Structure formats: structure tokens, C-alpha cells
Amino acid sequence: MDDVTSNFDLVLSAFWLTIQLALISGLASLVLGTLLAAMRVGPVAVLRRAAGVYVNVVRNTPLLIVFLFVFIAIPNVGYLTDTPFLLKGVIALTFYTSAFVCEALRAGINSVPLGQAEAARAIGLTFGQNMTNVVLPQAFRAVVPPLASVLIALTKNTSVAAAFGLLEATARMRGFTNNNADDRLLIFATFALGYIIVVELISLGAFGLERRWKAAR
Amino acid sequence: MARVRRMTVQQDREINAATGQPLVVLEKVNKHFGALHVLQDIDLSIKRGEVVVVIGPSGSGKSTLCRAINRLETIDDGSITLDGQPLPAEGKALANLRAEVGMVFQSFNLFAHKTILENVTLGPIKVRGVKKADADKRAMELLERVGIAHQAQKYPAQLSGGQQQRVAIARALAMDPKVMLFDEPTSALDPEMIKEVLDVMVELAEQGMTMVVVTHEMGFARTAAHRVVFMADGAIAEENTPHEFFTNPRTARAQDFLGKILKH
């Protein structure tokens, strides 16, 4: 355990990478997922179908395989060869998570009464304006809890990056346990606590949003 | 001031009546919901400044007719024109047309996450590109007119049904529509709130607004309508002036309907 306490800066830097992965992928997934959800409920049949196929393919693929694609298969055919590992990790995580964001958000869109969209159309808003001003703001309010779950899953999913040369929390933990076989339990517990703290931040953020939005309506 | 405006509107009406250019024209409009033929060869022409009340039993297609005029319901065949322009199929052109047609729904449909003021200014700001300060000013005038100005910062859920419906009317008026559609505007209201909404509608009618009103309020039809359209089983069974229609209905279907509703 001395090894961990005397090298605590390594623990912190590992979690900082975990947070970076989660934060950047999280934001990118929210953007891409929102776009996909809008496509899935939109008036253009081609986009509707394309987004549907995307969600079905990506959601049904294990994350590990998505990582293998981004880190090995795609570079093998000549793309993403010079891309930094962090960015590749973000690409894999975003690709995967955005499908779940899309579906959570679509549930939210379905929960907004049809009359809201009709009223928006009746005053002359276009589909895009309707989405951004009327439907999505209400859909987001409805899906804060499931969206928080998706982001929490994302944060824990960053650990898959450990197998692909990114020294985030799980990779660092393995390094420590390899060198200190007797302290495994304590090392596991330390890193588990680290994850719990990061995830708790997301939960608190979600709770805050829920409370703020509950007041404003 | 109101009197002056009423005069000019009156003149407008006479001029338009003289040129005979109708504002809304439906020709041979048909629509099916599956096997159900909800609109059957509907021909209807509405003049500028005219108040047309559509009545009829449930399922007669009157709401569908009203919603077809701004294409919230698509039609299978026939044509609908507004101010000489056929309804566009989709996209920006349709949005532009809808901006010219005010709509008031049975269930109010105020934007739940926006304040009363924001509900009224959203259209002018986003669709017409009006500056926020100007949109706010105009919205407050409209809210004043419908008697809700003091509640402008509240959210829809904090208002009564009658108040919400009056806000919905103000929201539609903010777009300066050529015609207003009312789809059973008082059917979801308590009796005492019906009057406050009808008062606003009567005032609108007196000011010369072109209105299509689907309603069960026979009192409104009698006092404010120029014409009553009676629908049954997806077709227009009878049209007449309110006085003629209520005192002397020609079709058996209308006699039956009036007999049922006027009994109580």
C-alpha cells in the first residue's frame, strides 16, 4: 500500500485521464446522440432509417469490439494511424455511447405530448426550430435520470481503454497490483472509491438539474 | 381608436367582398383514416372577415376539417388554397404558410417549459425575426387584450384552463394571422371559464378576424357566426346563416342533432 500512497500523484493523473475520456466522450455523445435522435423522429425517411441502423448496429456490438475496430482494424486499412490514443479512445467511446444517448432521448421525445409539437408547427416553426425550442428542451427534462445512467456507464466503460495503451485508472491499478500482490484488496478498494467519487459527481449534477428544472415549469 | 380600426376593417371587408376573393378555399377534399372516410368531397369557401362555425356530432370530421386547413392533417385528394396559394407539401414553405394561420387547440398546448410571455414571443422571434424587445412589447399588448398581462412571468401550469386558452389565442394573434382556426376551444373548460374565452373570441370576430370555429357552443354560433356549417359522417350536410339554421334546419340529420342538444 505504501507504493500507492507514495505514488499518489500517479493515481490522480490516471483518474484525470479517466475523467478526460469520460468528459470529452460524454459531451460528444450528447451532441451526436441528440442529432441521431432528431434524425430518428425527423421527416426525412432516409435519415430516419440511417439513424435506426446506426443505433441497432452499434448498440448490439460489445464495446471491446468497437475498441478493436478503432485501435486495430481501422488503422490496418490505413486510417486513424497517426491519431493520438486519447482521441481514438474518445472516438470508440463516443461511437458506442451516442447510440444509448439517442435511445434515452427518443424516449424523452416520445414523452412530450404531441400537442406541443403541433402547436409549434402551427405558429410556423420549422422542424429544426421545433426540436431545439420546444421538443428537445422538454425531452431533456424528462430523461435526466436515464441519461445520467448512460453517462455513468460511459465513465465505467472508459476502463476498457486500459487494454489499449491508455494509462487511465484501471490500467494504473493493474500496474500497482502487479508490483504489490499482497495489497491487492486495498488497491482495488482505493481505485473503486475513485470511480465512485467520479460517478457520484455525475449523479449530483443530474440531481441538481432535475431540481432546477422541476421548479421551472 | 378601436372604433376607427373597426371601421377600416369594415371597409376592408366590403372591398374584399366586392372583389369576391375568398381567403380559404377547399375543393373536393377527401381523407381516409384507414377504412373510415372522414372527409368526403368537402367544398368550402371562406371569405375575408367571415366567421364560420362548424358544428356536428362527434366523429363527423369537423376537427379533421379544421386541422386540414393548416395541414396538421394531410388530405388524400382535392385542394386547399389559402389566399390563392395551394398548401405546400412540406418544409419551409409549409412553415411559412402555417405562420399565416393561427390555431387554437382544445387542449391549449401552451409550451410547458416556457413562461406565458415566452409562449407568445417565440413565434415572432423565431419565425418573423422580430427583436426580443419589440416582441415582448407586442406580446404584453396582446396579453393585456386577453386579460392575462399580470401573469406574464408565470408558467402555463400555474394558470387556469380559461386563462391558458386566452394565452393560446394571444400566441396565435402574435403572428398576425390571416385566419384563425379554433378546434373546440372551450370543450376542455369548466362552464364558468367558457365565457371568458368566448368573450375574447366574440371580440375578435367583431374586429373582423376571419375565423373557422369548431365548437359545441351554440350561443357563440348564434351571436358571432356569419355562417354555420353542419357536418355529419364526414360530409357537409347543411350550411346556412345561424338564424336560418337554428330556427329552420332543412336536413333530417340537422333536425335530429339540434333536437338532441337543445333539449337540455
Interface residues (C-beta under 8 A of the other chain):
Chain A: P43 P113 G115 Q116 E118 A119 A120 R121 A122 I123 G124 L125 T126 Q129 N133 V134 P137 Q138 R141 A216 R217
Chain B: N70 L72 E90 G91 K92 A95 N96 L97 R98 A99 E100 V101 G102 M103 F105 S107 N109 L110 F111 A112 H113 L122 G123 K126 V127 Y155 A157 A168 R171 A172 M175
